Amino acid sequence: MSDQKLKEEGIVIDALPDTKFKVKLNDGREVLAYLAGKMRMNHIKVIIGDKVTLELSPDGTKGRIIYRR
Protein backbone atom coordinates (compact mmCIF):
# COMPACT_ATOMS: atom_id res chain seq x y z
CA MET A 1 0.00 0.00 0.00
CA SER A 2 1.15 3.48 -0.84
CA ASP A 3 0.90 6.49 1.46
CA GLN A 4 0.47 8.75 -1.56
CA LYS A 5 -2.90 10.47 -1.78
CA LEU A 6 -4.67 10.53 -5.13
CA LYS A 7 -4.47 14.10 -6.41
CA GLU A 8 -6.90 15.35 -9.03
CA GLU A 9 -7.82 18.72 -10.47
CA GLY A 10 -11.32 19.99 -11.10
CA ILE A 11 -13.72 22.92 -11.14
CA VAL A 12 -16.12 23.88 -8.35
CA ILE A 13 -19.68 23.62 -9.69
CA ASP A 14 -21.72 24.09 -6.51
CA ALA A 15 -21.25 25.50 -3.01
CA LEU A 16 -23.04 23.58 -0.25
CA PRO A 17 -23.56 24.37 3.44
CA ASP A 18 -20.76 23.83 5.97
CA THR A 19 -17.91 24.67 3.53
CA LYS A 20 -18.58 21.67 1.31
CA PHE A 21 -18.42 21.85 -2.46
CA LYS A 22 -19.41 19.77 -5.45
CA VAL A 23 -16.42 19.51 -7.79
CA LYS A 24 -16.36 18.24 -11.38
CA LEU A 25 -13.05 16.49 -12.06
CA ASN A 26 -11.22 16.69 -15.37
CA ASP A 27 -12.28 13.12 -16.20
CA GLY A 28 -15.99 14.03 -15.82
CA ARG A 29 -16.72 12.58 -12.37
CA GLU A 30 -18.42 14.68 -9.69
CA VAL A 31 -17.24 14.41 -6.08
CA LEU A 32 -18.18 15.99 -2.77
CA ALA A 33 -15.25 17.91 -1.28
CA TYR A 34 -14.55 19.89 1.87
CA LEU A 35 -12.04 22.63 2.58
CA ALA A 36 -8.68 21.63 4.11
CA GLY A 37 -7.95 22.97 7.59
CA LYS A 38 -5.07 25.21 6.50
CA MET A 39 -7.29 26.84 3.88
CA ARG A 40 -9.89 27.56 6.58
CA MET A 41 -7.26 28.95 8.96
CA ASN A 42 -5.90 31.29 6.28
CA HIS A 43 -9.40 32.39 5.20
CA ILE A 44 -9.01 31.20 1.60
CA LYS A 45 -12.33 31.73 -0.17
CA VAL A 46 -13.51 29.22 -2.78
CA ILE A 47 -16.33 30.17 -5.13
CA ILE A 48 -18.15 28.51 -8.03
CA GLY A 49 -15.92 28.33 -11.10
CA ASP A 50 -12.61 28.12 -9.21
CA LYS A 51 -10.07 25.55 -10.37
CA VAL A 52 -8.96 23.47 -7.39
CA THR A 53 -6.64 20.57 -6.54
CA LEU A 54 -8.12 17.74 -4.47
CA GLU A 55 -6.85 14.82 -2.46
CA LEU A 56 -9.30 12.00 -3.12
CA SER A 57 -10.43 9.23 -0.80
CA PRO A 58 -9.53 5.67 -1.85
CA ASP A 59 -13.05 5.04 -3.18
CA GLY A 60 -12.95 8.27 -5.20
CA THR A 61 -16.29 9.71 -4.07
CA LYS A 62 -15.07 12.28 -1.52
CA GLY A 63 -12.18 14.69 -1.44
CA ARG A 64 -10.40 17.49 0.38
CA ILE A 65 -9.65 20.78 -1.40
CA ILE A 66 -5.97 21.51 -0.79
CA TYR A 67 -5.21 24.23 -3.35
CA ARG A 68 -7.12 26.91 -5.27
CA ARG A 69 -5.77 28.22 -8.58
Secondary structure by P-SEA (a helix, b strand, c coil): cccccbbbbbbbcccccccbbbbbcccbbbbbbbbcaaaaaacccccccccccccccccccbbbbcccc
